[in-house]
Amino acid sequence: MSNEIIAAATAGILAILGVGYGSTLNKKQRTREELYSHKVKAYAKLAELISEVRQEYEALAYIGTGSDIVPFEESKSPIEIDAYFRKNLFINILFLSPKVKDEMGAMCEKISQTSRLTFNEFTMPDLISKDDLRKSYESMINECDKQIDFLYREIGLHKL
């Protein structure tokens, strides 16, 4: 009889421990899923931000062709694009991987270089041609395309 009581008590304790352990695993899984959903949202916002930056550079490149027709109502200056990108990047930086943070830091630097080139063209038009400026804008358009593709691969959507 004593062995039966010990066996029943042991079974009860093991059942409680099993439920507790399962609950902990379930809680960790829910936390992982919630963090992953925030990561996906941050990557989606970042992709949207890069698309907006790309559109701004398209407008600047088009305006640089000398056409009187402007395809977009208002476009930002490269300095405004730089500030806008940095502000919105830092809002979402918490959920980005170190690799993505490095890539976005490099993109920030490229946007800043384009911004400085535009400023230099404005202040010293003899040193920088409109064609160089347009090529810089087109280079940024290509960079935006590369970064969108990079985010797509980084989040794992290419595997679906």
Summary of the structure (lengths in Angstrom):
residues: 160
radius of gyration: 26.4
end to end distance: 59.0
largest distance: 101.9
contacts: 420
relative contact order: 0.12
helix: 84%
strand: 0%
